Amino acid sequence: MQLKSIQDADLKGKRVVARFDFNVPLTKTEPRTITDTSRIDLAIPTIRLILEKGASKLVMISHLGRPDGQVNPKYSLEPVAEYLAKKLGSDVILSESAVDNGLKNLLQLPETKIVLLENVRFLPGEEKNDQELAEKLSQYGDVYVNDAFGAAHRKHSSTYAINTFFKNRSYAGLLMKKEIESLGTLLEKPSKPFIAIIGGAKVSDKIKTIEKMLVLVDTLLIGGAMAYPFLKAKGSSVGKSLCSDEDVNLAKHLLQADRGQKIKLPVDHIMADSPEGLPETCHSVNIPEDKMGLDIGPETIKSFSLHLKTAKTIFWNGPMGLFESKSFSNGTMSMAHTIAGTNAFSVVGGGDSVAAVQQSGEAEKFSHVSSGGGASLEYIEKGELPGVQALKYGV
């Protein structure tokens, strides 16, 4: 069943309740300011379209951080409301609470157009998928829009239970639609060769994604700290590199499952005594006992790049090394530049790899940069998410 998009919705004169993902990073010190506005910027086209379609009111719902069901001023959405007002050139009223008693009166005032509800996770019912909270939130609108792909893997009141109260009146926002279409292309009809590149830290966090990729792809490039358990499982020495026994066992299982020899691993490394140490090139697959691998080496970069240049479809999740440090960023940045230079349909998902692509300045050249880290991986693993299912079929 297709997602109903707001592009097809009649919003004229209607009150719209919309769930967004404004979970942006803030500075640690007061006044708390936003350090990366990407998630809000990605929502702006949906907000503008709702207003252009003649909605009488727009009530926006979001969470920020993990306040664990308690009011915590450091997770207030106030900086988000200020940024939205500036971007939209319009007043954005921030409510005192997501179920504020004065909200209904406020919404009856003709001059009230755009309201941002205070952090919905200040309420204990949100993460419990509480039906009563969902009903209260639903009373602010005639139509529900979900554009929070980054929270669609959660069964929460504002992403899941709320759909109960909008039968045939719930729609996907523009970002949600683009996410599902782009990730759906990887799962349903990827042009071949399809190459995935997986990095990051723990095999245990991504085992389901790797299992799924082994079925879907022609080649699976594994780099970053993700590679060390695989190398150790194959008998190579990894020195002091990040590598747990649990991950080595999982890597053994995946290597045995890899009947088509799709998995390709690093053949050399950039290593140091510690993450703060001086980088050295290790020209062998084996890392000395007193060193740790912190990036892929020049031969691996060359080999991975040659593979990627043959691809028609590319999925990238996880950096190739400690890219936050300039000394160990070359592998990750090289992959970003290589992928950006291909004509492949390219999707990057996961917080660190998205940050790396932004840092490389190549984000515009990727077909799709996913806004949801955990959500994009879960969608690839399962082919569905609770929040998306609820939008399609109701609850």
Secondary structure, DSSP 8 states (H G I E B T S, - for coil): ----BGGG---TT-EEEEE------B-SSSS--BS--HHHHHHHHHHHHHHHTT-SEEEEE---S--TTS--GGG-SHHHHHHHHHHHTS--EE-SSTT-TTHHHHHHSTT--EEE---GGGSTTTTTT-HHHHHHHHTT-SEEEE--GGGTTS--TTTTGGGGG-TT-EEE-HHHHHHHHHHHHHHH---SSEEEEE-SS-HHHHHHHHHHHHHH-SEEEE-GGGHHHHHHHTT--BTT-S--HHHHHHHHHHHHH-TT--EE--SSEEEESSTTS--EEE-SSSB-TT-EEEEE-HHHHHHHHHHHHT-SEEEEES-SS-TTSGGG-HHHHHHHHHHHTS-SEEEE-SHHHHHHHHHHT-GGGSSEE-S-HHHHHHHHHHS--HHHHHHHH--
